[in-house]
Amino acid sequence: MNVLKELENYINEFNKNNQIEFSIDTIRIDFKKQYKLSKLEELGVWKKIDKKDKRIMDKLKRRLVADEVTSAYQLENYNIYFYNSNKDKPKYRIATMVIFGLKQYHKEPVPHQIVSNIISILKNISNIDLCFDMKIKPNIERLSKYFDLQRYKLEDTYYINNTNILMLDKITIYNKAIKNNLEGILWRVEALISIPNIKYLALPLFEFKEIIDISKGTLEDDIK
C-alpha cells in the first residue's frame, strides 16, 4: 500500500473513533536526489524559483531552524516544491519535497493523484502539518496556562515552540479567515508532527486532541 494511503487511513481511523476532524495540510519528505530526481522529472516541468521571490522562499524556510535552502524548484503551477539542502554539505545530495495547501477553502488543493505519485516515488514522509479548523477563536488564555505561547507581532498568530511532546514539534494557531480572506470566523490549529518511521505509525494524535480540547474549553480535567 502507498505510504500516503496508510497515513491517511491511520488519521481517518483516529478521527472516526474520537469524533474529531484532523486533516493533512502540508507534507515534507527528505530524499536523496541521485536516486529519485529522474523519476520526479517524469511528472512534469520543475521550474527554478528565483531567490528574490521572498514569498515562496520564506514559505519554504518557515519550518527550518537554519538557512538550509540553496535552491528551489516548483512543479508546474502546483503548490509543490523541492529545495536543495546544505544539511549534508559538502556532498549536497539531500533535497526536501514540500507539498503545501492540501486542506484549503479559497482555492483547489493539489490533485491527490499527483501527491500520491510523488510519495510513491519517494516512498517516505518525514513530517506533516496536521490541522484542525474551528469556527470559534481558540482560548489563548487557557492554552497559556499549559504552554508557553508566543504571539507573532500583533497579528492573530500564536506559536507553541516547545510542546514537550515527543514528535509533536510545534503548534501554530492562526486566524484562517483573515489569512485567506474567507467570510465568517475560522481559526486553524496546526501541529508539526515528525514521522521517524513511516512503516510504524505511532503519532501523537491523542496529545494533539488534548491541545484542541484545551483551546475549546472541553478538556475534562480543565472543566471546573
Backbone as a ProteinNet text record, in pm:
[ID]
protein_1_A
[PRIMARY]
MNVLKELENYINEFNKNNQIEFSIDTIRIDFKKQYKLSKLEELGVWKKIDKKDKRIMDKLKRRLVADEVTSAYQLENYNIYFYNSNKDKPKYRIATMVIFGLKQYHKEPVPHQIVSNIISILKNISNIDLCFDMKIKPNIERLSKYFDLQRYKLEDTYYINNTNILMLDKITIYNKAIKNNLEGILWRVEALISIPNIKYLALPLFEFKEIIDISKGTLEDDIK
[TERTIARY]
84	0	87.8	45.3	114.5	122.2	240.3	256.3	161.7	125	27.9	-106.9	-149.2	-277.1	-275.6	-164.2	-152.8	-165.7	-100.3	-107.8	-249.3	-312	-449.4	-545	-528.9	-614.3	-595	-470.9	-437.5	-507.3	-499.6	-561.4	-713.8	-766.8	-912.4	-971.8	-900.1	-947.2	-951.1	-848.3	-847.2	-963.3	-984.5	-1095.3	-1229.1	-1249.5	-1375.5	-1397.8	-1292.4	-1305.3	-1308.6	-1272.5	-1260.7	-1342.3	-1431.6	-1522.1	-1447.7	-1346.8	-1269.4	-1232.8	-1188.7	-1155.2	-1017.1	-914.7	-779.5	-757.1	-685	-655.3	-509.1	-450.2	-313.3	-316.1	-235.3	-227.2	-95	13.2	145.2	219.2	291.3	374.9	517.3	614.8	756.3	828.3	918.7	991.6	1136.8	1227.9	1370.5	1405.2	1485.4	1522.3	1658.7	1719.7	1848.9	1825.9	1876	1845.5	1895.7	2012.3	2071.6	1988.6	1898.1	1815.9	1673.9	1628	1486.3	1458.5	1556.8	1530.1	1478.8	1534.5	1493	1346.4	1300.8	1160.3	1068.9	1112.1	1031.9	1018.4	1122.8	1119.7	1018.5	979.3	879	737.8	719.2	586.2	546.4	645	616.1	738.1	716.8	826.3	848.4	972.5	1010.9	1079.6	1019.4	1071.3	1155.1	1273.2	1358.5	1299.2	1297.8	1242.8	1350.5	1314.7	1405.3	1425.8	1550.6	1579.1	1525.6	1497.7	1443.2	1293.4	1232.2	1089.7	1073.5	1063.4	1060.2	936.9	825.7	701.7	718.3	774.4	791.1	909.8	1021.9	1141.1	1118	1050	1021.4	926.6	833.2	739.9	813.4	908.9	986.1	1073.3	1123.8	1216.1	1145	1013.3	938.9	961	974.5	988.1	1134	1229.1	1369.6	1430.1	1529.2	1599	1726	1763.3	1882.2	1855.1	1945.8	1929.1	1975.1	1887.5	1925.2	1903.7	1817.6	1778.4	1887.5	1936.6	2035.4	1970.8	1871.3	1793.8	1662.1	1561.5	1429.1	1362.7	1273	1203.5	1055.7	970.3	826.3	777.2	688.1	628.7	516.2	545.3	449.2	386.2	252	189.4	127.9	166.9	113.9	188.1	123.8	184.3	277	366.4	460.5	600.9	691.4	827.7	926.3	1046.9	1155.1	1271.4	1340.4	1456.6	1580.8	1689.8	1818.8	1871	1927.3	1965.1	2115.6	2163.2	2304.6	2325.8	2221.3	2231	2332.7	2368	2468.7	2594.5	2618	2736.5	2863	2966.7	2983.9	2927.3	2853.1	2803.1	2685.2	2597.9	2481	2395.6	2368	2286.9	2142.2	2115.7	1983.2	1894.7	1771.4	1670.1	1546.1	1459	1335	1216.8	1121.9	997.3	897.4	828	726.1	598.7	490	359.9	265.9	230	150.5	2	-79.1	-217.4	-308.6	-295.3	-381.3	-519.4	-532.9	-663.1	-691	-764.4	-790.4	-937.2	-979.6	-1117	-1125	-1017.7	-1021.9	-973.2	-916	-871.9	-859.8	-849.2	-839.8	-705.9	-707.4	-580.5	-507.2	-385.4	-307.7	-383.6	-395.6	-464.6	-404.7	-492.2	-447.5	-360.9	-392.1	-316.9	-171.1	-147.8	-10.1	65.9	-0.7	61.9	95.7	1.2	22.1	137.5	146.9	255.8	392.1	400.2	526.7	569.2	475	509.8	538.2	477	509.6	654.3	703.3	843.2	937.9	905	996.2	985.3	868.7	847.9	874.8	842.1	863.1	785.9	763.3	711.3	788.7	854.3	939.2	860.3	772.5	686.5	566.7	466.2	343.3	298.1	219.6	139.9	-0.9	-44.6	-179.2	-263.9	-379.5	-456.5	-595.6	-646.9	-785.3	-843.6	-956.8	-1020.7	-1143.1	-1160.6	-1270.7	-1335.2	-1465.9	-1542.1	-1559.4	-1469.4	-1458.7	-1311.1	-1283.5	-1144	-1094	-979.1	-923.4	-901.7	-915	-898.1	-748	-692.1	-548.2	-506.8	-589.7	-557.7	-549.5	-642.9	-642.4	-519.9	-487.6	-370.3	-241.8	-236.2	-114.8	-89.4	-189.6	-169.6	-96.6	-98.6	-34.8	95.2	102.8	216.2	266.2	390.8	449.5	411.9	310	263.6	339.6	380.8	446.9	358.4	326.2	244.5	334.4	293.2	369.7	329.7	422.1	397.6	263.5	175.4	43.4	-65.7	-26.6	-122	-193.4	-298.2	-372.6	-302.3	-175.2	-95.7	-15.2	-19.5	48.6	124.6	235.5	318	341.7	341.2	394.9	518.3	634	757.7	813.9	769.3	815.1	694.2	647.7	528.7	562	689.4	731	658.4	618.5	550.6	632.8	669.7	752.7	685.1	758.7	717	620.9	568.2	484.1	574.7	632.9	744.6	702.9	583.8	543.3	393.7	331.8	191	182.4	105.3	77.8	-72.7	-114	-255.7	-273.8	-364.9	-381.3	-523.1	-554.3	-685.3	-689.6	-747.2	-751.7	-840.6	-946.9	-1038.5	-968.9	-891.9	-820.3	-710.1	-636.3	-524.7	-570.6	-684.3	-729.7	-852.1	-884.2	-997.8	-1127.8	-1154.9	-1276.4	-1383.4	-1507.7	-1617	-1635.4	-1682.4	-1711.8	-1587.8	-1602.7	-1495	-1437.4	-1307.2	-1240.6	-1096.9	-1065.6	-930.7	-871.8	-741.8	-672.5	-568.2	-569.5	-465.1	-387.7	-258.9	-177.3	-59.7	-42.2	66	170.4	294.9	406.3	446.5	424.2	446	554	658.6	764.9	721.8	768.1	738	871.6	924.7	1056.6	1060.5	949.7	945.8	805.5	791.2	659.2	599.7	683.6	634.4	572.4	601.8	548.9	487.5	364.6	298.3	254.1	300.4	259.6	263.5	171.9	174.9	102.4	141.1	81.3	-54.6	-148.2	-279.1	-364.2	-356.2	-430.5	-380.2	-248.4	-190.9	-233.9	-238.5	-285.1	-432.5	-510.7	-652.6	-669.5	-584	-592.2	-568.3	-474.3	-448.9	-572.2	-636.1	-759.9	-866.9	-879.5	-980.6	-955.2	-828.5	-796.3	-838.9	-809.1	-840.9	-991.4	-1069	-1215.2	-1279.8	-1199	-1253.9	-1328.5	-1295	-1367.3	-1279.3	-1155.7	-1070.6	-1129.4	-1155.5	-1227	-1158.3	-1025.8	-953.1	-952.7	-992.8	-985.7	-1120.5	-1226.1	-1360.1	-1385.7	-1423.2	-1447.8	-1596.8
-119.9	0	125.2	226.9	355.8	411.7	465.1	514.9	631.5	708	815.7	758.2	652.7	589.6	533.6	474.4	421.8	533.9	645.8	758.9	815.8	830.9	882.5	789.5	659.3	563	571.6	587.9	598.7	719.7	833.3	956.2	946.9	894.1	882.1	789.6	683.4	591.3	661.5	740.9	817.9	916.5	985.9	1081.9	1014.8	899.9	827.5	785.3	740.2	687.6	796.2	919.2	1025.3	1150.1	1138.7	1248.2	1380.6	1374.5	1493.9	1488	1599.5	1603.1	1665.9	1583.7	1625.4	1605.5	1699.5	1690.7	1724.9	1659.8	1691.8	1815.3	1915.3	2035.3	2043.6	1995.1	2001.3	1870.4	1826.7	1706.6	1744.9	1695.8	1718.1	1583.5	1570.4	1444.6	1475.4	1428.7	1435.7	1318.5	1344.8	1236.1	1262.8	1155.4	1165.6	1182.8	1292.6	1330.2	1229.1	1169.9	1084.5	960	925.3	806.3	837.4	959.8	989.7	1098	1181.9	1301.2	1269.2	1168.4	1136.6	1094.6	1020.9	980.3	1100.1	1191.9	1311.5	1397.6	1402	1483.7	1431.1	1305.3	1248.2	1298.6	1359.5	1406.1	1537.2	1612.5	1741.7	1831.2	1958.5	2055.1	2116.7	2109.1	2171.6	2304.5	2414.2	2548	2598	2650.4	2702.7	2831.3	2841.7	2958.4	3065.5	3186	3299.2	3324.3	3328.5	3350.3	3483.8	3575.3	3705.4	3698.3	3584.7	3566.3	3533.8	3637.3	3620.9	3544.7	3560.5	3495.8	3344.7	3287.5	3142.3	3097.4	3167.6	3125.6	3130.8	3234.2	3243.2	3131.9	3096.7	2988.9	2855.9	2832.1	2708.5	2702.4	2817.5	2821.6	2830.5	2840.7	2870.6	2768.1	2641	2535.7	2499.6	2573	2538.4	2613.6	2550.6	2615.6	2683.7	2662	2725	2753.9	2827.7	2864.5	2748.5	2649	2526	2532.3	2620.9	2619.6	2680.9	2603.7	2656.4	2691.7	2613.6	2643	2567.4	2613.8	2552.9	2545.6	2446.7	2423.3	2396.8	2441.7	2422.5	2334.5	2239.5	2153.6	2229.6	2274.2	2348.9	2459.5	2467.4	2572.8	2519.2	2397.6	2337.6	2390.5	2375.2	2416.1	2304.9	2263.2	2154.1	2203	2188.8	2238	2134.7	2138.4	2073.8	2171.2	2167.8	2254.8	2171.6	2214.3	2152.8	2205.8	2116.3	2149.6	2143	2220.4	2213	2135.1	2062.5	1992.5	1878.4	1829.8	1723.7	1771.9	1903.9	1955.5	1891.5	1869.5	1921.5	1832.7	1726.3	1636.3	1697.2	1768.6	1832.9	1733.1	1620	1518.3	1515.8	1584.6	1579.7	1692.9	1658.3	1757.7	1730.9	1829.2	1814.3	1852.5	1762.1	1787.8	1849.7	1954.9	2019.1	2032.3	1978	1984.7	2062.6	2183.3	2274.9	2269	2322.4	2356.8	2241.3	2130.1	2015	2030.3	2121.8	2149.1	2298.2	2335.4	2476	2498.2	2624.6	2662.6	2766.3	2842.8	2955.2	2917.4	2798.2	2752.7	2601.3	2544.3	2399.4	2350.3	2242.4	2186.4	2114.1	2075.4	1995.1	1865.7	1825.2	1698.8	1581.3	1503.5	1394.1	1293.8	1270.1	1171	1213.3	1343.1	1391.2	1372.1	1403.6	1382.6	1234.9	1149.8	1005.7	957.8	1011.6	972.4	1011.4	1130.8	1177.6	1087.4	1056.1	975.2	830.6	784.5	650.7	644.7	756.3	762.7	773.5	860.8	887.6	784.5	719.9	609	646.7	769.9	811.9	940.5	971.9	1101.6	1138.4	1253.8	1293.2	1363.2	1454.6	1520.5	1581.6	1613.9	1671.3	1788.4	1876.4	1972.4	1915.3	1880.5	1828.2	1940.3	1965.5	2082.8	2046.6	2136.8	2130.2	2269.7	2282.1	2411.5	2424.4	2542.9	2565	2700.9	2708	2829	2918.1	2901.6	2992.4	3023.3	3133.8	3165.3	3074.2	3011	2927.3	3009.1	2943.4	3010	3023.7	3134.9	3158	3165.6	3229	3242	3105	3017.3	2882.9	2804.3	2815	2744.7	2792.5	2922	2978.8	2926.4	2863.2	2802.7	2669.2	2612.2	2482.5	2493.5	2595.6	2607.4	2751.4	2765.2	2897.4	2943.4	3027.8	3078	3204.1	3209.1	3327.5	3386.9	3514.9	3581	3641.9	3627.6	3685.6	3830.7	3920.6	4064.8	4095.1	4167.4	4196	4125.3	4025.3	3954.7	3844.5	3789.2	3678.4	3546.4	3538.2	3417.7	3390.6	3265.4	3226.8	3096.5	3080.8	2961.4	2896.7	2764.9	2687.3	2618.1	2672.5	2621.8	2501.2	2480.6	2365.2	2302.1	2191	2125.4	2024.2	1982.6	1874.8	1744	1728.3	1606.1	1545.8	1420.8	1353.5	1354.3	1396	1400.9	1515.4	1582.6	1699.6	1821.2	1865.3	1959.1	2103.9	2138.5	2279.3	2290	2389.4	2421.1	2564.3	2582.9	2716.4	2739.1	2852.4	2888.2	3020.1	3023.5	3149.1	3164.7	3289.3	3325.5	3292.7	3179	3130.7	3219.4	3271.3	3355.5	3482	3545.3	3666.9	3634.6	3528	3493.5	3469.6	3403.1	3364.8	3442.5	3552.6	3637.3	3557.8	3479.2	3399.4	3472.1	3443.7	3502.7	3427.8	3499.4	3436.7	3418	3332.3	3304.2	3166.4	3159.7	3030.9	3041.4	2961.9	2955.5	2817.8	2814.4	2687.6	2663.7	2541.9	2494.7	2388.4	2410.5	2327.6	2268.5	2138.5	2069.1	2021.3	2054.7	1999.3	1868.3	1757.7	1624.8	1551.9	1511.1	1431.9	1286.3	1220.1	1078.4	1005.1	955	890.1	766	692.1	569.5	552.9	576.5	571.5	431.2	328.5	190.6	154.3	234.5	206.4	335	360	484.5	480.8	578.9	595.1	744.9	817.4	963.1	1015.4	1133.5	1189	1254.5	1176.8	1232.8	1258.8	1171	1195.6	1322.6	1341.2	1460.4	1587.4	1578.7	1693.8	1721.5	1616	1634.1	1702	1669.4	1735.8	1885.8	1923.4	2065.8	2131.8	2062.8	2114.6	2129.7	2029.2	2034.6	2150.9	2176.5	2292.3	2420.8	2429.8	2552.1	2574.6	2465.8	2475.9	2481.6	2459.2	2457.4	2330.6	2220.3	2094.4	1984.4	2016.2	1915.7	1881.9	1752.8	1712	1759.2	1746	1786.5	1937.6	2008.9	2154.3	2217.7	2137	2189.9	2197.6	2313.5	2334.7	2320.9
0	0	0	-73.2	-74.8	66.7	104.2	241.1	269.8	166.6	186.9	227.8	160	193.1	334.4	373.9	509.9	612.8	586.1	678.3	684	568.4	564.7	639.3	619.6	689.7	840.9	881.2	1023.9	1086.2	1018.2	1069.7	1063.4	954.4	940.5	1046.3	1078.5	1182.6	1318.2	1345.2	1470.2	1472.4	1361.6	1353.7	1383.5	1322.2	1338.1	1482.5	1548.1	1684.2	1791	1753.3	1853.7	1820.4	1723.8	1688.1	1667.2	1583.1	1551.4	1403.6	1349.1	1206.9	1187	1198.4	1165.9	1015.7	954.7	811.5	787.4	689.2	649.7	560.8	595.4	512.3	436.5	498.1	434.5	458.2	355.5	364.3	326.7	403.7	372	369.7	273.4	256.8	223.6	305.6	272.8	181.6	78.2	-12.5	-74.6	-125	-191.8	-341.5	-394.2	-532.6	-634.5	-609.9	-712.6	-740.1	-646.4	-665.4	-712.4	-694.9	-715.9	-819.7	-849.7	-929.2	-1069.3	-1133.3	-1270.2	-1275.5	-1174.4	-1168.7	-1145.4	-1060.7	-1033.8	-1158.9	-1239.5	-1361.3	-1462.6	-1449.7	-1539.4	-1508.2	-1391.6	-1351	-1417.4	-1467.8	-1528.7	-1524	-1552.4	-1558.3	-1420	-1373	-1246.8	-1277.9	-1235.2	-1264.3	-1146.6	-1177.4	-1071.2	-1015.2	-881.5	-813.7	-800.8	-837.3	-820.9	-671.3	-627.6	-485.4	-435.2	-527.2	-487.5	-458.9	-491.5	-463.9	-315.5	-234.8	-89.9	-43.1	-114	-71.6	-66.2	-172.3	-177	-93.4	-103.4	-29.8	120.9	167.4	310.7	354.6	266.9	298.3	310.9	222.4	228	352.9	395.6	508.9	643.4	641.2	763.3	873.6	837.7	938.2	966.8	911.3	927.3	1044.3	1106.3	1216.9	1169	1043.7	986.6	839.9	778.2	637.7	550.2	534.1	465.2	314.3	266.9	126.4	39.2	-57.8	-152.4	-285.8	-328.2	-449.2	-439	-514.2	-503.2	-639.8	-655.4	-781.6	-753.9	-846.2	-834.5	-948.4	-916.1	-1018.2	-1087.7	-1209.9	-1291.4	-1206.4	-1199.9	-1119.3	-990.2	-954.3	-832.2	-709.3	-595.6	-469.1	-419.4	-508.4	-481.5	-514.7	-419.2	-436.2	-383	-435.8	-362.3	-356.8	-244.2	-231.2	-202.4	-263.4	-237.2	-104.9	-27.3	109.1	128.2	224.3	259.7	389	433.2	561.1	557.6	436.9	428	355.8	356.7	288.4	346.3	265.3	128.9	17.7	50.4	-54.1	-130.4	-60.3	-121.5	-200.4	-139.2	-206.2	-156.7	-47	14.8	-37	-68.9	-103.6	-19.1	-11.7	64	-23.9	-34.9	-106.3	-9.5	-53.5	29	-53.8	-2.7	-69.7	21.4	-21.7	60	24.3	115.6	84.1	51.3	124.4	97.7	160.4	256.1	319.2	306.8	201.2	173	140.1	150.9	120.4	8.9	-9.5	-103.4	-242.9	-258.3	-389.9	-388.6	-507.9	-518.9	-463.7	-386	-338.3	-450.5	-422.7	-517.8	-546.6	-673.3	-704	-626.4	-567.2	-480.9	-556.7	-684	-760.4	-778.1	-795.7	-809.8	-678.7	-567.8	-437	-418.2	-452.2	-438.8	-526.6	-648.2	-738.5	-681.9	-625.3	-567.3	-452.2	-365.9	-248.5	-288.3	-395.5	-446.7	-494.4	-546.6	-591.3	-472	-378	-266.2	-154.3	-144.9	-50.7	95.3	129.5	267.6	292.7	419.5	462.5	588.5	587.6	700.6	810.2	771.1	868.8	798.2	876.2	821.9	908.6	848	923.9	929.3	1048.4	1068.8	1127	1067.3	1109	1158.4	1241.3	1288	1276	1207	1186.1	1275.7	1333.5	1426.3	1400.9	1425.2	1395.4	1517.9	1613.3	1727.2	1746.6	1813.8	1843.3	1954.6	1937.2	2044.5	2171.4	2284.3	2413.1	2441.8	2397.9	2410.5	2557.3	2638.2	2780.8	2847.1	2814.7	2872.2	2826.1	2697.6	2645.2	2711.7	2743	2802.2	2943.5	3004.3	3136.1	3125.5	3006	2983.5	2904.3	2817.5	2726.1	2721.8	2678.6	2656.9	2516.4	2506.6	2377.4	2339.2	2214.5	2161.1	2052.2	2066.2	1964.7	1858	1731.9	1621.4	1603.4	1640.3	1632.2	1698.8	1630.5	1686.5	1607	1530.4	1446	1524	1461.2	1520.8	1490.9	1529.1	1508.7	1635.3	1680.3	1803.3	1779.5	1852.3	1838.4	1974.1	1974.2	2086.2	2030.3	2059.8	2000.2	2073.7	2196.1	2274	2341	2285.9	2340.1	2449	2456.8	2547.6	2517.7	2392.6	2348.1	2234.9	2250	2151.1	2014	1913.2	1772.8	1741.1	1843.3	1819	1837.8	1728.1	1734.1	1755.4	1707.1	1714.2	1689.6	1752.3	1727.4	1675.6	1569.7	1517.4	1520.1	1572.9	1581.3	1507.8	1411.2	1338.1	1284.5	1251.9	1200.1	1051.3	1019.3	881	793.6	850.4	772.9	724.8	813.7	774.4	674.4	698.9	610.8	467.5	450.7	316.4	269.1	339.5	300.7	291.3	394.7	399.5	479.9	450.4	527.3	658.5	759.5	887.3	973.5	1073.9	1169.5	1140	1124.4	1104.3	1154.1	1254.2	1308.9	1281.9	1267	1243.4	1352.3	1405.5	1496.3	1419.4	1405	1316.2	1393.5	1381.4	1451.6	1351.7	1378.5	1302	1368.7	1298.1	1354.9	1276.1	1345.1	1283	1272.9	1166.4	1146.6	1134.9	1245.6	1241.6	1153.1	1149.2	1069.1	1012.7	882.9	820.2	824.5	843.5	846.3	980.7	1083.2	1216.7	1271.9	1231.6	1268.4	1414.9	1489.6	1629.4	1658.5	1596.9	1602.3	1726.4	1774.7	1897.2	1871.6	1818.5	1785	1909	2008.1	2132.1	2200.3	2198	2260	2185.7	2053.4	1975.6	2004.5	2018	2050.5	2186.4	2281.9	2412.2	2399.2	2312.2	2289	2227.3	2134.7	2075.4	2183.3	2269.1	2374.9	2470.6	2501.5	2586.1	2516.3	2387.2	2312.5	2301.4	2308.6	2301.6	2439.6	2544.4	2679.6	2712.5	2643.3	2664.5	2721.7	2760.1	2823.7	2959.8	2985.6	3106.5	3233.7	3240.5	3361	3379.1	3272.2	3273.9	3309	3309.3	3334	3484	3529.2	3672.6	3703
[MASK]
++++++++++++++++++++++++++++++++++++++++++++++++++++++++++++++++++++++++++++++++++++++++++++++++++++++++++++++++++++++++++++++++++++++++++++++++++++++++++++++++++++++++++++++++++++++++++++++++++++++++++++++++++++++++++++++++

